[in-house]
């Protein structure tokens, strides 16, 4: 009986030993797998976390830069607007003062001399035209901002439009060359003349003689070019010269501009399905505006265009 009990005991012990060994082996396997998983997680998660942290920091930095750029742009815009308000006050006062002074001279006896009278009346007319142009630019900018800038599109003679735009200047003694091939453009007659006046006024201020206007048909559109022989546009201004409150010439803002002329030109040209561009070539500063040409009405007699 003792031998049997001993044998049974040995069997139990061996079985327990084998079970323990198996359990240890299993535990070692589990520990090994956990260790491998831990190493994988450490190897994967730490770089991933670093990348995520870097991206978050980069996004914050980019947002900060964008915010700073917007703030700087807003500061520049506010500065330009402040300068614009001061400029408007000065520039509107200048022609008014001239008109008042010339009118006083007429009242003090200038009218007794026909030649003096004609000269003073011409000067008053010129200053009044300049004042009217600046006020119209201000109104046009305000209407454009409000989305209320309307166009009365019709077919009319490009040559007649240019002649009407230049007539007050020529009567005032300005020498402006005109080489305009006639064609029926489809645009707003008043806005067409406003564009011509603004560009010629810009050339008179910042350019140099001779100043002229060319017009011809190019690639199915009417191309109007106002040119002068001044120094042209400074390189740092060229890219933004059609923006508001930007002044085109090399001179400082002291000579009759409220910084809207060229921006108004582009707004009006694009509003009539045209375009506005600048180039410097062969010693000329050129502003080139395109207008649509009237379709079937281009061949019709002028008296039928209204119909």
C-alpha positions in Angstrom: 0.0 0.0 0.0 2.9 2.3 0.8 4.3 1.7 -2.7 1.0 2.5 -4.3 0.6 5.7 -2.3 4.2 6.7 -3.1 3.6 6.1 -6.8 0.5 8.1 -6.7 2.2 10.9 -4.9 5.0 11.0 -7.4 2.4 11.1 -10.2 0.7 14.0 -8.5 4.0 15.9 -8.0 5.1 15.3 -11.6 1.8 16.4 -12.9 1.9 19.5 -10.7 5.5 20.1 -11.8 4.5 19.8 -15.5 1.6 22.1 -15.0 3.7 24.7 -13.3 6.3 24.5 -16.1 3.5 24.9 -18.7 2.1 27.8 -16.7 5.6 29.4 -16.5 6.1 28.9 -20.2 2.7 30.3 -21.0 3.4 33.3 -18.7 6.8 33.8 -20.3 5.1 33.8 -23.7 2.5 36.3 -22.6 5.2 38.4 -21.0 7.2 38.2 -24.2 4.2 39.3 -26.2 3.4 42.1 -23.9 7.0 43.2 -24.0 6.9 43.1 -27.8 3.7 45.0 -27.9 5.2 47.5 -25.4 8.3 47.9 -27.6 6.1 48.4 -30.7 3.9 50.9 -29.0 6.9 52.8 -27.7 8.5 52.7 -31.1 5.3 53.8 -32.9 3.5 56.1 -30.4 6.4 58.3 -29.4 7.3 59.4 -33.0 3.6 59.7 -33.8 3.0 61.8 -30.7 6.0 64.0 -31.6 4.7 64.4 -35.2 1.2 65.4 -33.9 2.7 67.8 -31.4 4.9 69.3 -34.2 1.9 69.6 -36.5 -0.2 71.3 -33.8 2.7 73.7 -33.0 3.1 74.4 -36.8 -0.6 75.1 -37.2 -0.6 77.5 -34.2 2.5 79.2 -35.7 0.9 79.5 -39.1 -2.3 80.8 -37.6 -0.3 83.3 -35.6 1.5 84.4 -38.8 -1.8 84.7 -40.7 -3.2 86.8 -37.9 -0.2 89.0 -37.8 -0.4 89.4 -41.6 -4.0 90.3 -41.4 -3.4 92.8 -38.6 -0.6 94.4 -40.6 -2.7 94.6 -43.7 -5.5 96.1 -41.7 -3.1 98.6 -40.2 -1.8 99.5 -43.7 -5.4 99.9 -44.9 -6.4 102.1 -42.0 -3.3 104.2 -42.5 -4.1 104.5 -46.2 -7.7 105.5 -45.4 -6.5 108.1 -43.0 -4.2 109.5 -45.6 -7.0 109.3 -48.1 -9.4 111.3 -45.9 -6.7 114.0 -45.4 -6.0 114.0 -49.2 -9.7 114.3 -50.1 -10.1 117.2 -47.8 -7.0 118.9 -49.4 -7.8 118.0 -53.0 -11.4 119.1 -52.9 -10.5 122.3 -51.3 -7.8 123.1 -53.9 -10.2 123.5 -56.9 -12.8 125.2 -54.8 -10.3 127.8 -53.6 -9.2 128.4 -57.2 -12.7 128.8 -58.5 -13.5 131.2 -55.7 -10.3 133.2 -56.5 -11.0 133.4 -60.2 -14.6 134.4 -59.6 -13.3 137.2 -57.3 -11.0 138.4 -60.1 -14.0 138.5 -62.5 -16.0 140.4 -60.0 -13.2 143.0 -59.5 -13.0 144.0 -63.1 -11.7 141.1 -65.0 -14.8 141.1 -67.1 -13.9 144.4 -68.6 -11.1 142.8 -70.5 -12.4 140.1 -72.9 -9.1 138.3 -73.1 -8.8 138.2 -69.3 -12.4 137.1 -69.0 -11.9 134.2 -71.4 -8.8 133.1 -69.6 -10.5 133.2 -66.2 -13.6 131.5 -67.4 -11.4 128.8 -68.9 -9.5 128.3 -65.6 -12.8 128.2 -63.7 -14.1 125.6 -66.1 -11.0 123.5 -65.8 -11.0 123.6 -62.0 -14.8 122.8 -62.0 -14.1 119.8 -64.3 -11.4 118.5 -62.0 -13.6 118.9 -59.0 -16.4 117.1 -60.8 -14.1 114.3 -61.7 -12.9 113.7 -58.1 -16.5 113.8 -56.8 -17.6 111.4 -59.4 -14.8 109.0 -58.5 -15.8 109.2 -54.8 -19.4 108.5 -55.7 -18.4 105.6 -58.0 -16.3 104.0 -55.3 -19.2 104.3 -52.8 -21.6 102.7 -55.3 -19.2 99.9 -56.1 -18.8 99.2 -52.4 -22.6 99.1 -52.0 -23.1 96.9 -55.0 -25.2 99.6 -56.6 -23.0 100.6 -59.5 -25.2 100.4 -62.6 -24.3 100.6 -66.3 -26.4 101.8 -69.1 -24.9 99.7 -71.9 -25.5 100.8 -75.5 -23.7 101.0 -78.8 -21.9 104.3 -79.6 -19.0 105.7 -81.5 -15.7 105.3 -79.7 -14.2 108.3 -81.5 -17.1 110.5 -80.4 -16.8 109.2 -76.8 -13.0 110.1 -76.7 -13.6 113.5 -78.3 -16.3 114.4 -75.7 -14.1 113.2 -72.9 -11.1 115.3 -74.1 -13.1 118.4 -75.2 -12.9 120.3 -71.8 -9.2 119.7 -71.5 -8.5 120.8 -75.1 -10.6 123.9 -74.6 -8.5 124.6 -71.5 -5.3 124.6 -73.6 -4.1 121.0 -73.0 -2.2 119.4 -75.9 -3.4 115.8 -76.2 -2.8 113.7 -79.3 -5.6 111.6 -80.6 -5.3 108.7 -83.0 -8.6 106.9 -82.7 -10.0 104.4 -85.2 -13.7 104.6 -85.0 -15.9 101.6 -84.1 -19.1 101.0 -82.4 -18.3 99.9 -78.8 -20.9 98.4 -76.5 -20.5 100.1 -73.1 -21.8 102.9 -70.9 -21.1 106.2 -72.6 -20.7 108.1 -69.4 -18.5 105.5 -67.8 -16.4 105.3 -71.0 -15.7 109.0 -70.8 -15.0 108.7 -67.1 -12.3 106.1 -67.8 -10.7 108.4 -70.5 -10.7 111.4 -68.2 -9.2 109.5 -65.3 -6.4 108.1 -67.4 -5.6 111.4 -69.1 -5.7 113.2 -65.8 -3.3 110.5 -64.4 -0.9 111.1 -67.3 -1.0 114.9 -66.8 -0.1 114.5 -63.1 2.5 111.8 -63.2 3.6 111.6 -66.8 5.2 113.9 -69.3 4.4 115.2 -72.8 3.5 114.2 -75.3 0.2 112.7 -73.9 -2.1 110.9 -76.3 -5.0 108.5 -76.8 -5.0 105.7 -79.4 -7.9 103.5 -80.3 -8.2 100.5 -82.6 -9.9 97.1 -82.9 -7.8 94.2 -81.7 -8.9 90.6 -81.7 -12.6 91.4 -81.8 -12.5 94.0 -79.0 -11.9 97.7 -79.0 -8.5 98.6 -77.4 -8.1 102.1 -76.0 -4.6 103.2 -75.0 -3.7 106.3 -73.0 0.0 107.0 -73.1 2.6 109.5 -71.9 6.4 109.8 -71.9 7.0 110.1 -68.2 9.2 107.8 -66.0 6.5 105.2 -65.7 5.4 103.3 -62.6 7.8 102.5 -59.7 8.4 98.7 -59.6 7.2 98.4 -56.0 3.9 100.0 -57.0 3.2 98.2 -60.3 1.6 95.1 -58.8 -0.9 97.0 -56.8 -1.4 100.2 -58.9 -5.0 99.4 -59.6 -5.9 99.1 -55.9 -7.5 101.9 -54.0 -5.5 104.5 -52.2 -2.3 103.6 -54.2 -0.6 106.4 -56.0 1.1 105.6 -59.2 3.7 108.2 -59.9 7.2 108.7 -58.6 6.0 112.0 -56.9 4.5 112.0 -53.5 0.8 112.6 -53.0 0.8 116.4 -53.3 -0.7 117.1 -56.7 -4.3 116.4 -57.0 -5.1 112.8 -56.6 -7.2 111.0 -54.1 -5.9 107.6 -54.9 -9.0 106.3 -56.6 -8.5 107.0 -60.3 -6.8 103.8 -61.5 -8.9 101.6 -59.2 -12.1 103.2 -60.7 -10.8 102.6 -64.2 -10.4 98.9 -63.5 -13.8 98.6 -61.7 -15.6 100.4 -64.6 -13.8 98.5 -67.4 -14.4 95.1 -65.8 -18.0 96.1 -65.0 -18.6 96.6 -68.8 -17.0 93.2 -69.7 -13.7 94.8 -70.5 -10.2 94.9 -68.9 -7.5 97.3 -67.7 -3.8 96.7 -68.0 -0.5 98.6 -67.8 2.7 98.3 -69.8 5.9 100.3 -70.3 7.3 100.0 -73.8 9.4 102.2 -76.2 9.7 105.0 -73.7 5.9 105.1 -73.2 3.8 104.6 -70.1 0.6 102.9 -71.4 -2.7 102.1 -69.8 -4.7 99.8 -72.1 -8.4 99.4 -71.7 -10.5 97.0 -73.8 -14.2 97.3 -74.5 -16.7 94.9 -76.2 -17.6 95.9 -79.8 -21.3 96.1 -80.6 -22.4 93.0 -82.5 -24.9 93.4 -85.3 -25.4 97.1 -84.5 -21.7 97.8 -85.3 -22.6 97.9 -89.0 -25.8 99.8 -88.6 -26.1 103.6 -89.3 -25.7 105.8 -86.2 -29.4 106.9 -86.4 -30.5 103.2 -86.0 -28.3 102.4 -83.0 -30.9 103.6 -80.4 -33.3 101.1 -81.7 
